[in-house]
Amino acid sequence: MKTISILCICIAAYLFFPLPQIKPPKSAPIDTEIEISARKATNSEILQTLEVIRLGISSGMTISDALQYARKHSPHAAAQELERGLNQFRMGFPLARGLEEIAIANPGWRSIADVLITSLHSGSPVSDQLTDVDFVLQSYLDTEKLKRIKSVAVKSVLPLGLCFLPAFILLAVIPIVAGLIGGITQ
C-alpha cells in the first residue's frame, strides 16, 4: 500500500511539474543581444506601448512623433519593433509602409497599425479608435488569463485523483469483484 501511494505521488508530481526538455547543443554561440532582438513583443507589451502612443496622440503629437516617443518609453521588444517601422519612415518611405512592416512581423500590432494607417490616409482623428483598440486588446488579455486560471483548476484535480484512485480500487473495487467471484463459484 505504501509503495502504491508513493508511486501515485511521484506520478502526480511528474504530471504537475514535468521535467524541462533537453535542448540540443548549439553549434555556435548566439549573442544575447541578437537573441533578445529576435523576440516578438507580447500582447501585454504591445498594450503598454499602445497606452503610450494613445497618450502621445491625445496630447497633440503627430503619429510619427507619438511612435518616436513610445519607442523610448516602451518595453524592449516592442521598442525594437517600433524602431524597425520608424527606420522605414526615416529612409523616406511612407509611415504607413513602416506600420505595415510592424504588423507583418508581429500580428499583435495588426489592429493598431490598421487604425493608424487609416488615420494617416484619411486625416481623421485617431484617439477614439485607439481607445477602442485598447479596450479590445485588454479584453483579449483578460480572457486569456481566465482560460489559464481555469486550466489550472482542472490540472490541480488530476494529482488528487491519482492519489485516491489506488485506495478506491483496493478498498471498493477488489472486495466487490472478490465477492462476485466468490458468489459465482459457490
Summary of the structure (lengths in Angstrom):
residues: 186
radius of gyration: 27.8
end to end distance: 29.9
largest distance: 95.8
contacts: 480
relative contact order: 0.11
helix: 80%
strand: 0%
